[in-house]
Amino acid sequence: MTQVTVLYHRQRASKTRKEILRTSMDIASAEGLEGLSIGRLATELQMSKTGVFAHFGSKEQLQLATVEAAKQVFLGQVVQPSFAHPRGIPRLRGMLENWIGYVERIVFRGGCFFAAASAEFDSRPGSVRDEIASLTKAWLIALQDEIAFARSSKQLKIDADPVQVAFELHAYVQEANWAFKLFNDKSAFSRTREAIAGYIGSPSRKLFRQQSRKRRR
């Protein structure tokens, strides 16, 4: 009976922690990780401050847990689905399209969580900044790897540095996120798809145009 009780409490605690982090990710995406507080979350979730504090212990631990939870969302919605595509251009296209869709679907009300977090913490030394920088760098390297594979396997007919190409493709999606959130400009997504398609070749250009037309209907 005791084991059943312990298991029940663990499951309940895990569920509560997930609910707290879901709310904290949404707040942080729009108002920043510095906008998080034990009191704010307690009010939002109608919990006691003690109940929220018990799951994290400090504001920094709450911020780090929120970043980790956002990473898992990004992996699930952007990274992992791209593995269904062959390496090179198909996977690169999938990675970028999944990322655009993640912003377009408003997974978080503030848009891309890591775009917001990067802008907030780029000049703030500390463990939170280090974690955000590490995850963002890992994403850029993943893009670079697919570009390098595409070039080596002659899928990509441009003679360019994978680091430079990844930088530019990354910037296209960041620009779409910015224009959508600041100006409510939904056309930014079709413009970004068009720009990416033009950059990585005509076959993908046709696909991105088809996807853009579907979303306009």
Backbone bond lengths (Angstrom), bond angles and torsions (degrees), N, CA, C in turn:
res aa  C-N    CA-C-N  psi(-1)  N-CA   C-N-CA  omega(-1)  CA-C   N-CA-C  phi
1 M - - - 1.466 - - 1.526 110.87 -
2 T 1.361 114.98 -39.45 1.463 119.62 179.86 1.522 111.31 -62.88
3 Q 1.338 116.90 -42.16 1.462 121.19 179.59 1.527 110.88 -62.71
4 V 1.321 116.42 -39.49 1.465 120.66 178.27 1.526 110.22 -63.36
5 T 1.326 115.51 -42.18 1.468 120.42 179.52 1.525 111.24 -63.76
6 V 1.332 116.34 -44.03 1.473 120.79 178.87 1.518 110.60 -62.27
7 L 1.323 117.28 -44.02 1.460 121.61 179.36 1.516 110.80 -61.53
8 Y 1.318 116.34 -41.95 1.470 121.22 179.76 1.518 110.34 -60.80
9 H 1.335 116.20 -46.42 1.461 119.96 -178.46 1.526 111.63 -66.44
10 R 1.330 117.17 -36.01 1.469 120.40 177.29 1.525 111.13 -64.84
11 Q 1.317 115.74 -44.01 1.464 119.88 -179.97 1.524 111.02 -64.69
12 R 1.323 114.68 -39.80 1.466 119.57 179.17 1.523 110.38 -65.77
13 A 1.337 116.50 -42.25 1.466 121.01 179.16 1.524 110.82 -64.00
14 S 1.336 116.40 -39.84 1.466 120.95 178.70 1.523 110.84 -64.51
15 K 1.315 116.39 -42.02 1.467 120.99 179.04 1.529 110.33 -64.06
16 T 1.332 116.34 -43.15 1.463 120.60 179.71 1.523 110.71 -63.43
17 R 1.330 116.63 -43.22 1.472 120.94 179.35 1.523 110.57 -60.68
18 K 1.330 117.34 -42.18 1.463 121.05 178.74 1.520 111.05 -63.15
19 E 1.331 117.35 -39.54 1.460 121.50 178.97 1.529 110.41 -65.33
20 I 1.323 116.09 -41.24 1.463 120.32 178.04 1.527 110.31 -62.30
21 L 1.334 116.58 -45.77 1.467 120.72 -177.23 1.518 112.27 -69.03
22 R 1.315 117.13 -33.62 1.471 119.78 176.96 1.534 109.74 -61.63
23 T 1.330 115.60 -43.41 1.461 120.41 178.36 1.522 111.23 -69.01
24 S 1.327 116.96 -40.98 1.467 120.01 -178.50 1.527 111.46 -66.18
25 M 1.339 118.05 -36.35 1.469 120.46 176.76 1.517 111.15 -63.39
26 D 1.311 116.59 -42.96 1.459 120.93 -178.61 1.534 110.72 -65.02
27 I 1.328 116.14 -44.67 1.466 120.04 178.16 1.527 110.16 -62.64
28 A 1.332 116.49 -48.74 1.461 120.85 -176.25 1.520 112.41 -62.66
29 S 1.325 117.72 -35.09 1.470 120.25 -179.06 1.525 111.64 -63.74
30 A 1.331 116.59 -31.26 1.466 120.95 -176.61 1.527 113.05 -101.73
31 E 1.333 116.61 -34.68 1.467 120.24 -173.35 1.516 113.36 -115.44
32 G 1.311 116.85 -4.17 1.456 120.60 178.19 1.508 113.18 95.38
33 L 1.317 115.13 153.45 1.462 120.61 177.66 1.527 111.48 -64.60
34 E 1.336 116.83 -27.85 1.458 119.83 177.42 1.529 111.20 -71.29
35 G 1.331 116.03 -17.41 1.459 120.22 177.86 1.520 112.68 -77.81
36 L 1.324 116.24 -7.68 1.463 120.30 178.95 1.519 110.58 -80.16
37 S 1.296 115.81 141.22 1.462 120.93 173.20 1.518 107.93 -153.94
38 I 1.308 115.86 156.37 1.460 121.18 178.28 1.531 109.46 -59.24
39 G 1.348 115.46 -42.91 1.459 120.26 -179.13 1.515 112.95 -64.31
40 R 1.350 115.76 -42.15 1.463 119.92 -179.79 1.523 110.76 -62.85
41 L 1.320 116.90 -45.27 1.462 120.58 -179.91 1.527 111.68 -66.67
42 A 1.323 115.86 -38.07 1.472 119.44 178.38 1.526 109.94 -60.76
43 T 1.331 116.74 -41.23 1.461 120.87 178.89 1.521 111.31 -67.17
44 E 1.341 116.39 -47.16 1.463 121.51 -178.91 1.527 111.78 -59.86
45 L 1.324 116.56 -39.61 1.462 121.88 -174.24 1.525 113.17 -98.52
46 Q 1.339 115.02 0.91 1.469 120.38 -178.74 1.539 110.81 54.90
47 M 1.321 113.98 48.07 1.454 122.06 176.75 1.527 109.02 -118.85
48 S 1.303 115.45 168.75 1.464 119.44 173.90 1.529 109.04 -80.60
49 K 1.327 116.78 152.96 1.463 120.46 176.77 1.526 110.53 -60.54
50 T 1.325 115.29 -37.76 1.458 119.95 178.93 1.520 111.33 -61.97
51 G 1.325 116.05 -39.47 1.461 121.16 179.66 1.516 112.37 -63.68
52 V 1.340 116.64 -40.32 1.467 120.79 178.37 1.527 110.07 -72.08
53 F 1.328 116.11 -44.96 1.463 121.28 -177.90 1.527 111.99 -58.93
54 A 1.335 116.00 -35.33 1.466 120.88 -177.83 1.526 112.30 -60.55
55 H 1.323 117.07 -25.50 1.471 120.53 -177.64 1.530 112.61 -84.80
56 F 1.342 117.98 -20.03 1.464 119.22 -173.10 1.527 114.11 -131.13
57 G 1.296 118.51 -40.94 1.456 120.77 174.95 1.513 116.12 90.90
58 S 1.335 117.62 -30.23 1.465 120.28 179.08 1.523 108.69 -155.98
59 K 1.334 115.71 164.63 1.461 120.10 179.23 1.525 110.67 -65.11
60 E 1.331 116.71 -40.26 1.468 119.25 -179.65 1.527 111.13 -64.03
61 Q 1.314 116.99 -40.78 1.461 119.76 178.04 1.524 111.24 -65.27
62 L 1.318 116.03 -35.38 1.466 120.43 175.17 1.530 110.37 -64.29
63 Q 1.323 116.73 -43.38 1.471 120.74 179.38 1.525 110.90 -63.50
64 L 1.328 116.67 -45.30 1.463 120.54 -179.81 1.526 111.35 -64.59
65 A 1.322 116.91 -39.28 1.467 120.64 177.81 1.521 110.56 -66.10
66 T 1.319 116.83 -35.17 1.465 121.41 178.21 1.521 110.67 -67.56
67 V 1.320 116.87 -42.27 1.469 121.24 176.90 1.530 110.00 -61.79
68 E 1.321 117.31 -43.57 1.463 121.29 179.16 1.531 110.90 -62.89
69 A 1.323 117.04 -41.94 1.467 120.49 178.74 1.524 110.64 -64.58
70 A 1.336 116.80 -39.79 1.465 120.84 178.10 1.527 110.92 -65.59
71 K 1.329 116.11 -35.26 1.474 120.35 176.05 1.526 110.52 -60.95
72 Q 1.316 116.62 -43.58 1.466 120.22 -179.54 1.525 111.23 -64.36
73 V 1.318 117.41 -37.05 1.470 121.07 176.43 1.528 109.65 -64.40
74 F 1.323 116.37 -44.91 1.469 120.81 -179.60 1.527 110.78 -63.12
75 L 1.313 116.32 -43.05 1.468 119.70 177.64 1.530 111.01 -60.43
76 G 1.319 115.97 -44.18 1.458 120.11 -176.54 1.507 114.14 -70.62
77 Q 1.329 117.02 -33.97 1.464 119.89 -174.72 1.521 114.49 -100.18
78 V 1.313 116.53 -21.06 1.469 119.73 -175.64 1.532 112.66 -116.99
79 V 1.315 116.38 -52.70 1.462 120.03 -171.32 1.530 112.74 -77.70
80 Q 1.315 116.89 -57.43 1.464 120.46 -173.67 1.529 113.91 -59.19
81 P 1.333 120.40 -41.64 1.472 119.18 178.10 1.523 113.63 -61.07
82 S 1.337 116.81 -26.45 1.467 119.57 -178.60 1.524 112.19 -70.47
83 F 1.343 117.50 -19.47 1.458 120.29 179.27 1.530 112.51 -68.34
84 A 1.320 117.04 -12.58 1.460 120.64 177.34 1.533 111.20 -72.37
85 H 1.336 116.73 -14.91 1.463 121.64 -178.58 1.524 110.66 -97.58
86 P 1.324 117.22 149.11 1.469 120.32 175.42 1.525 110.45 -61.23
87 R 1.309 116.51 156.56 1.454 121.31 -178.45 1.520 111.52 -65.10
88 G 1.321 115.26 156.91 1.450 121.37 178.84 1.515 111.40 96.84
89 I 1.329 116.12 -139.83 1.459 121.65 -176.47 1.533 112.66 -57.52
90 P 1.356 119.85 -46.27 1.474 118.32 179.87 1.529 113.12 -57.81
91 R 1.334 116.38 -42.88 1.468 118.50 -179.75 1.522 111.38 -72.41
92 L 1.317 116.85 -39.35 1.463 120.54 177.25 1.527 109.88 -59.88
93 R 1.316 116.20 -45.17 1.464 121.23 178.23 1.532 110.11 -60.27
94 G 1.339 116.04 -43.28 1.457 120.27 178.96 1.522 111.92 -63.02
95 M 1.310 117.32 -42.56 1.464 121.56 179.73 1.529 111.07 -60.43
96 L 1.322 115.37 -45.89 1.461 119.81 -178.11 1.525 111.43 -70.03
97 E 1.334 116.57 -42.49 1.465 119.95 179.32 1.526 110.93 -64.59
98 N 1.318 117.11 -40.77 1.468 120.20 177.76 1.526 110.81 -62.75
99 W 1.322 115.69 -38.37 1.464 120.12 -179.73 1.535 110.65 -67.37
100 I 1.330 115.96 -44.45 1.460 119.50 177.09 1.533 110.00 -60.23
101 G 1.332 116.45 -45.26 1.457 120.86 -179.63 1.519 112.57 -61.99
102 Y 1.320 116.18 -35.73 1.471 122.33 178.78 1.528 110.77 -60.97
103 V 1.331 116.35 -39.51 1.466 120.53 176.93 1.526 110.01 -75.37
104 E 1.320 116.38 -44.10 1.466 122.52 -175.42 1.529 112.15 -62.94
105 R 1.328 117.24 -35.10 1.469 121.80 -179.78 1.531 112.65 -79.45
106 I 1.321 116.28 -4.71 1.472 122.06 -178.79 1.529 109.49 56.20
107 V 1.312 115.52 55.38 1.463 120.68 174.74 1.525 109.29 -56.19
108 F 1.337 115.65 -41.56 1.462 122.08 172.12 1.521 107.69 -122.12
109 R 1.324 116.80 143.17 1.468 119.25 -174.50 1.523 112.74 -64.74
110 G 1.332 117.20 -20.05 1.452 119.59 178.62 1.516 113.95 -92.15
111 G 1.356 116.94 7.93 1.459 119.96 -178.25 1.513 111.49 87.99
112 C 1.313 116.57 -146.86 1.463 120.84 -179.27 1.527 109.80 -65.44
113 F 1.307 116.23 117.75 1.470 121.13 -177.91 1.521 111.24 -56.27
114 F 1.319 117.27 -44.51 1.462 119.79 -173.10 1.525 112.48 -77.61
115 A 1.323 117.81 -24.17 1.463 119.51 172.40 1.518 109.71 -65.77
116 A 1.338 116.10 -43.80 1.462 120.55 179.55 1.528 110.99 -67.10
117 A 1.328 116.43 -44.73 1.467 120.51 -177.87 1.527 111.26 -66.00
118 S 1.331 116.78 -38.35 1.466 120.39 179.60 1.527 111.02 -63.72
119 A 1.335 116.35 -43.84 1.463 119.91 179.44 1.526 111.36 -64.64
120 E 1.332 115.83 -35.45 1.459 120.54 -178.31 1.528 112.69 -72.65
121 F 1.341 117.24 -38.67 1.463 120.42 -170.65 1.529 114.29 -109.37
122 D 1.332 118.56 6.19 1.466 118.29 -174.98 1.531 113.07 -61.85
123 S 1.319 118.18 -24.91 1.468 120.95 -179.46 1.526 112.94 -115.37
124 R 1.334 116.17 20.59 1.468 120.85 -178.52 1.528 109.57 -118.07
125 P 1.317 118.39 98.89 1.468 119.86 179.92 1.527 111.28 -61.12
126 G 1.336 114.74 149.16 1.457 118.89 177.55 1.510 112.09 143.89
127 S 1.298 116.49 177.26 1.467 121.53 -174.98 1.522 112.88 -67.51
128 V 1.324 117.51 -32.68 1.474 119.89 179.47 1.527 109.43 -67.52
129 R 1.331 116.17 -46.89 1.464 119.81 177.61 1.523 111.03 -60.40
130 D 1.321 116.82 -43.21 1.464 120.77 -178.93 1.527 111.25 -59.88
131 E 1.330 116.65 -40.58 1.459 119.89 -179.06 1.524 111.04 -69.53
132 I 1.317 117.23 -42.08 1.468 121.00 177.94 1.523 109.97 -62.54
133 A 1.329 116.83 -44.05 1.467 121.20 179.83 1.522 110.83 -62.99
134 S 1.330 117.12 -41.69 1.457 121.65 -179.27 1.527 111.65 -63.23
135 L 1.313 116.78 -43.34 1.467 120.78 -178.63 1.527 111.15 -70.21
136 T 1.322 116.41 -39.58 1.465 119.88 178.94 1.528 110.54 -66.07
137 K 1.336 116.22 -40.29 1.464 120.94 177.96 1.525 110.54 -63.65
138 A 1.328 116.52 -40.12 1.470 120.34 179.53 1.529 110.74 -61.66
139 W 1.324 117.37 -38.63 1.466 121.10 178.14 1.529 110.90 -66.45
140 L 1.318 116.92 -42.70 1.465 120.16 177.62 1.528 111.01 -62.27
141 I 1.314 116.67 -40.91 1.466 120.66 179.45 1.525 110.49 -65.56
142 A 1.327 117.30 -37.71 1.466 120.48 177.51 1.525 110.83 -62.46
143 L 1.331 116.90 -40.88 1.470 120.73 175.66 1.527 110.32 -63.99
144 Q 1.326 116.26 -44.41 1.466 120.99 -179.81 1.527 111.29 -60.22
145 D 1.319 116.38 -40.58 1.470 120.63 -178.39 1.530 111.41 -62.95
146 E 1.330 116.12 -41.90 1.468 118.41 179.46 1.526 111.71 -69.72
147 I 1.317 116.32 -35.16 1.466 120.49 177.39 1.528 110.15 -66.37
148 A 1.326 116.18 -43.19 1.469 120.28 178.31 1.524 110.74 -63.06
149 F 1.329 116.98 -41.61 1.472 120.71 177.89 1.524 110.18 -63.38
150 A 1.327 116.64 -43.64 1.471 120.74 -179.60 1.518 111.31 -62.05
151 R 1.318 115.97 -39.43 1.468 119.14 179.97 1.521 111.11 -69.88
152 S 1.341 116.91 -43.10 1.468 120.72 -178.42 1.522 112.26 -67.67
153 S 1.330 116.79 -28.30 1.469 120.66 179.66 1.528 112.09 -96.91
154 K 1.349 115.56 11.10 1.460 123.33 175.45 1.542 112.96 62.67
155 Q 1.319 116.42 26.33 1.466 120.36 172.55 1.524 110.43 -80.97
156 L 1.316 115.00 -25.47 1.455 121.01 -176.54 1.518 108.04 -113.74
157 K 1.317 117.11 120.25 1.458 121.31 -174.04 1.525 112.05 -98.53
158 I 1.294 115.70 38.86 1.459 118.66 176.03 1.523 108.35 -124.80
159 D 1.308 115.04 141.12 1.454 120.12 -179.86 1.525 107.65 -97.03
160 A 1.323 115.40 85.84 1.462 119.59 -176.78 1.517 110.54 -139.47
161 D 1.286 115.36 155.90 1.458 122.23 177.70 1.535 108.84 -70.29
162 P 1.343 118.78 124.33 1.465 120.58 178.88 1.528 113.39 -53.84
163 V 1.330 116.21 -33.04 1.468 119.24 179.11 1.528 110.33 -64.93
164 Q 1.333 116.01 -41.58 1.462 120.46 179.78 1.531 111.35 -68.85
165 V 1.324 116.29 -42.86 1.470 120.37 -179.87 1.524 110.19 -63.19
166 A 1.330 116.87 -44.50 1.463 120.61 178.84 1.527 110.72 -62.24
167 F 1.315 116.33 -40.05 1.465 120.89 178.22 1.525 110.67 -58.29
168 E 1.328 116.74 -45.55 1.462 120.96 -177.02 1.528 111.98 -71.55
169 L 1.335 117.41 -42.17 1.467 119.88 178.69 1.530 110.46 -64.60
170 H 1.318 115.69 -40.39 1.462 121.26 176.78 1.531 110.07 -59.74
171 A 1.320 116.34 -41.91 1.467 121.04 -179.05 1.523 111.58 -64.47
172 Y 1.341 117.58 -35.85 1.469 120.32 178.86 1.525 110.77 -58.67
173 V 1.328 116.69 -46.88 1.466 119.77 -177.57 1.524 110.54 -70.45
174 Q 1.317 116.98 -37.82 1.459 120.17 176.91 1.535 110.58 -60.84
175 E 1.315 116.10 -39.20 1.467 120.52 178.87 1.522 111.26 -65.55
176 A 1.330 116.80 -39.36 1.469 120.29 177.45 1.522 110.44 -62.51
177 N 1.319 115.92 -43.75 1.463 120.79 178.64 1.530 110.55 -59.81
178 W 1.322 116.07 -45.62 1.463 121.48 -179.28 1.530 111.71 -63.33
179 A 1.337 117.22 -48.28 1.465 120.70 -177.68 1.529 111.57 -66.04
180 F 1.317 116.21 -37.70 1.469 120.25 179.68 1.519 111.12 -65.93
181 K 1.345 116.67 -44.35 1.458 119.18 -176.74 1.528 112.58 -77.21
182 L 1.315 118.21 -38.64 1.456 120.56 -176.46 1.536 112.40 -80.06
183 F 1.346 116.54 -41.68 1.459 120.54 -175.42 1.527 113.83 -109.31
184 N 1.329 117.20 -1.60 1.462 121.89 -172.54 1.529 110.07 54.66
185 D 1.319 115.46 39.67 1.467 122.24 -176.18 1.529 110.28 -93.45
186 K 1.314 116.46 94.77 1.462 120.28 -178.75 1.525 112.17 -71.28
187 S 1.322 116.66 -20.27 1.471 118.93 178.02 1.525 111.27 -67.71
188 A 1.327 116.68 -14.23 1.469 120.16 179.19 1.522 110.94 -60.18
189 F 1.335 117.04 -30.65 1.464 119.62 -178.85 1.530 111.29 -70.47
190 S 1.325 116.54 -44.36 1.466 118.47 179.06 1.524 110.56 -67.67
191 R 1.323 117.10 -35.20 1.468 120.19 177.25 1.533 110.75 -65.13
192 T 1.306 115.28 -40.05 1.463 119.53 179.32 1.520 110.76 -67.47
193 R 1.325 117.04 -43.06 1.474 119.97 177.39 1.524 110.85 -60.88
194 E 1.313 116.13 -40.13 1.464 120.59 179.07 1.532 111.02 -65.01
195 A 1.315 115.40 -43.27 1.468 120.07 -179.49 1.528 110.95 -64.41
196 I 1.322 116.89 -44.08 1.465 121.01 179.73 1.520 110.55 -64.46
197 A 1.334 115.81 -44.28 1.456 120.26 -179.22 1.525 111.33 -61.89
198 G 1.322 116.57 -40.13 1.458 119.84 177.77 1.512 112.25 -66.45
199 Y 1.315 116.40 -28.08 1.464 120.95 -176.70 1.518 112.21 -78.63
200 I 1.346 116.46 -38.68 1.470 117.50 -172.20 1.529 113.49 -105.58
201 G 1.334 117.38 12.11 1.452 118.33 169.53 1.504 115.18 120.05
202 S 1.316 116.00 155.95 1.459 122.59 -174.24 1.522 115.00 -63.42
203 P 1.357 122.12 -38.33 1.464 119.27 179.02 1.525 111.99 -58.46
204 S 1.325 115.87 -43.47 1.456 118.88 179.50 1.526 110.90 -72.07
205 R 1.324 116.73 -28.29 1.459 119.91 178.43 1.523 110.20 -60.46
206 K 1.330 115.60 -42.32 1.460 120.05 177.96 1.521 110.89 -62.44
207 L 1.327 117.02 -43.42 1.457 120.88 -179.35 1.518 110.93 -64.23
208 F 1.328 116.58 -45.25 1.450 119.17 -178.52 1.526 110.99 -65.17
209 R 1.324 117.92 -34.49 1.462 120.14 176.68 1.523 110.75 -64.53
210 Q 1.329 116.28 -42.21 1.458 120.31 178.04 1.518 110.63 -60.77
211 Q 1.326 116.92 -43.68 1.464 121.08 -179.72 1.525 111.16 -65.71
212 S 1.331 116.25 -37.49 1.461 120.24 179.21 1.517 110.96 -66.35
213 R 1.354 116.84 -41.32 1.472 119.98 -179.61 1.510 110.64 -65.06
214 K 1.325 117.23 -39.73 1.473 121.00 179.03 1.520 110.75 -59.79
215 R 1.330 117.17 -40.13 1.458 120.47 -177.04 1.522 112.24 -75.43
216 R 1.327 118.80 -19.88 1.460 121.45 178.15 1.522 112.55 -80.58
217 R 1.347 115.66 -19.52 1.462 119.40 -177.42 1.522 111.96 -73.64
